[in-house]
């Protein structure tokens, strides 16, 4: 019950920060939110029913700690602040932890002097980070370029 109250209380303030699209169905008065963070927890696929007496949380698809590394990336984690937190010298695990999800295994590039890894959020967000030739530490590959991003 407390989780429902916390989710509902943060929907108005917290869902505006999400990058994924919230959908309101005016015929059913239901708001579907792909993901919303409450404290240190991210709730996915939240459905809220609005009525004249207020609102109620109808369902929550799943929840995970905000500092965990998920298998799939959420648009909620693709923000300028998170992108700016990626720094030279970080390990791959540290970048995964910062972004909050695992890199795409079918994207990226290996060259003689660098390895690039790619994180994709499924809503158009993309982060590319360049590592040393061993793929272990964030390193600039040209001048001071060590990351790029778009869609957030």
N, C-alpha and C positions, 0 to 999 in steps of 0.2 A: 504494500500500500504506500509506503514511504517513497519507493522508487517512482510510483505513478505520480505522486504529488510533486516530487522533484522534477520529473520530466515535464509535466504540465506547466509548472511554474517557469521553467527555463525555455519553453517553446517560443514564447513571444520574444524574449531577448536573445536566445541562443540560436534559433533556426535562421535568423537573418545572417549570421556569420557563415553558415554552411554554403559551400559552392554548388552542391547538387540542387536540383530544382524541387521545391516543395510544391505539392499539388493540392488545391482545394476544390472539392466537388460541391457546388452550390445546391445541387438537387438532394444530396444526402447530408450536407453540412459536415463533411468529413475532410480533415486535413491529413495528407500523407507526407511524412518527412523521411527522406532517405537515411539521414543520420543526424544526431544531435548529441553534443557533449554536455554532460551534467557532472560537475566536479571532475573526478578522475575516471569517469566511465563514459564510453561512447555507446549510445543506443542506436540500433539500426532498424529501419522499416517501421517507424512509429506511426500509428494511426490514432487520431484524436477526433472525437465526436463533439461538435458544438451544439448546444441547445439553449433555450431561453433561460434556464437555470444555471448555466455555466458550461462546463465541458467535462469530458471523461476520456481517459486513455483506453482505447479499445484493444490495442495490441502493440507488442514490441517484438520484433523479429528475433533479435539477438543483442547481446551486450558484451563488451570487452573492455579491459582496462585501457585508458587513454595512452599509457606509456608502453603498451605491448606492441609486438610486431605481428601484424595480421598477414594472412596469405594473400588477401586482395586489398588493393588500395582504395581508400574512401576519399571522395572529393573534399570532405571536411578537413583532411590533413594536408591538402595542397594549398598552402597559403604563402604569401610573401614572407611572413615571419618564419615559417618552417624552412622555406627555401634559403633565407638569409642565415639560418642557423648552421647550414652545411659549410664546413670550413676545411681548408687545407690541413692535412695531417690526420684527419679522421679515418678510422678503419671502416670497412664495409659494414660491419655489425653496428657501428655507431651511426652510420648514415641510415641504415634500416630502422634503427631505434628512433632517430630524429624524425624521419618521414612517417614511421608507424606501420610500414608494410614492407613486404619483400619485393625485391626488384623483379622485373619481367625476365623470365628465363629464355625467351625467344627473341629478345631485342638486345642491342648493345654491339660493341665492336672491339676486337682485339687487334692492336697494331704493334709495331716493334717497340715503341716507347711509351705506350699507354694502353689502358683497357677502359672502355666506357660501359657503364651500367645504366639502365633506363627503368624508371618507375612510372607507371601509367595508372590513372585513377578511374578510367572507364567513362568519364564525363568530359573528356577533352583536355584534362590536365596532364602534363608531361614534365618530368624532371630527368635530366641527363647529368651524371657526375663522372668525372674523369679521375682514374686512379693510376698509380705507377704500373710499370709493365707486368708486375706480379699480381696486380689487381687487389692490393691490400691496403694502400694508403692514398687518400685524396691528394692529387698532385696536378699542378697546372700542365696542360699539354701544349699550349701555345701562349707565350707571354704570361699573363696572369689569369687566363681562362681555365677554370677547373669545373664549371657547372653551367648549365643553361636550363631554362624552364619556360613553359608557356601554358596558357589556359587557366590561369588563376590570378 
